[in-house]
Amino acid sequence: MASTAQNSAMRTAGVAAAYDRWAPIYDLVFGKVFTAGRSEAIVAAEAVGAPGRRILEVGVGTGISLPQYSRESRLVGVDIADAMLDKARERVRELKLSNVEQIAVMDAERLDLADDSFDVVVAQYVVTAVPNPEAALDEFVRVVRPGGEIVITTRIGAGKGLRGSIEKALMPVTSRLGWRTEFPWSRYEAWAAANPRAELVEHRPLPPLGHFSLVRYRKKAD
């Protein structure tokens, strides 16, 4: 589990402020970098359930993914950074995305949403950007319906060896920028072991170089 020092370095207000600073240039800097991951996540999300499925995107940011979803999918987008959401709201208006039900400021660790209210939760490059990732994962399980899925795109850290040491050393810098470098697969394993309703469906590297991964969990019925 995360150390107290790591969580303290990534307090929610600090993460929100970091991404508010990113807002004016986020699409330019990260738009193409995460294109493949966004496409794969959306394909996975829209393979769940039937047309009209309700999808929650946590960490929706500037809403860059929203136009890629089918107009038959009903979308709710939340993020901690209001400046990022201003861009998302503008995108929704300009593209007339009538299938977007709500864009709202919300903390991934404390979602103001009802239990079992979504068919899919999508979290793109979010888990390593929140102060308490396991708390956010717990919330994803809470708000998705039984049989629904959680679709995550994420960077998986090495956890050990030279790469793991480098990732740990970079944490003080990257946490100020809004994300953590040190997040090994063992943390997902430990979280899932403590959450028997979360069943791992898929874990695979994403193109082009496999630096990021697609992870899918299904929520089991009681």
C-alpha positions, -999 to +999 in steps of 0.1 A: +000+000+000+010+036-004+032+052+021+019+081+042+046+103+026+034+095-009-002+103+000+008+135+017+028+146-014-003+141-035-030+158-015-063+163-034-060+202-035-025+199-049-036+175-076-065+198-086-042+228-087-017+209-108-043+199-134-058+234-134-024+246-145-023+219-172-058+229-186-047+254-213-022+230-229-033+196-218-048+185-252-017+198-270+008+180-247-011+148-240-037+145-268-016+124-292+003+106-265-028+089-251-047+085-284-043+047-285-053+042-249-084+064-252-096+044-282-090+011-266-107+021-234-138+034-253-140+002-273-139-018-241-165+003-224-189+001-253-186-036-255-204-038-221-241-041-220-265-027-247-270+006-265-281+032-240-255+020-215-247+046-188-209+054-186-191+073-160-158+088-170-137+097-139-110+122-147-127+133-178-104+163-179-110+185-210-135+160-224-112+150-252-127+114-251-163+124-251-169+128-289-154+093-294-182+075-276-213+063-295-242+088-293-262+059-279-241+058-248-252+081-220-222+099-204-214+115-171-179+131-167-163+141-135-129+156-125-113+173-096-100+202-117-127+228-126-105+246-152-102+213-171-140+209-169-145+243-184-128+229-215-150+198-214-182+219-211-171+240-240-165+209-261-199+195-252-216+227-263-196+231-295-201+195-306-237+194-294-230+162-274-266+157-262-257+123-248-236+139-221-259+140-190-236+158-166-201+174-163-193+179-126-165+187-102-160+155-081-133+138-061-126+103-074-121+091-038-155+104-027-179+102-057-212+120-050-231+093-070-255+065-061-245+029-057-249+006-087-258+035-110-235+030-140-230+001-165-193+011-169-168+033-151-139+045-173-108+059-156-081+070-181-047+077-166-064+086-133-055+059-108-019+071-105-030+107-103-051+105-071-037+107-035-053+074-024-057+051-055-073+022-035-100+046-022-108+056-058-109+020-069-133+012-041-156+040-053-155+027-089-167-007-076-194+010-055-210+030-083-209+004-111-238-021-112-232-058-107-221-073-139-208-039-151-171-032-157-144-008-146-121+001-175-088+016-166-059+028-186-028+033-165+009+032-162+022+002-143+054+008-124+082-017-122+081-020-084+117-032-081+151-032-099+167-002-115+135+011-131+117+008-098+144+028-080+142+055-107+104+057-104+107+060-066+133+088-069+111+107-094+081+107-071+088+141-054+089+157-088+060+139-106+037+143-076+039+180-079+030+177-116-001+157-107+008+120-110+030+093-094+056+072-112+058+045-085+027+023-088+035-014-094+010-041-104+013-056-069-009-027-057-037-037-080-033-073-069-034-064-032-065-042-037-084-069-057-075-095-031-092-072-005-122-066-027-138-099-036-165-083-058-138-070-082-130-097-108-100-091-131-111-095-167-081-082-186-047-068-182-026-061-213-001-035-225-013-008-249+003+002-282+026+015-294+053+007-269+035-009-240+044+018-214+007+019-204-018-009-198-055-015-202-070-031-170-106-043-167-125-055-137-160-068-136-182-063-105-196-096-092-231-099-079-235-102-041 
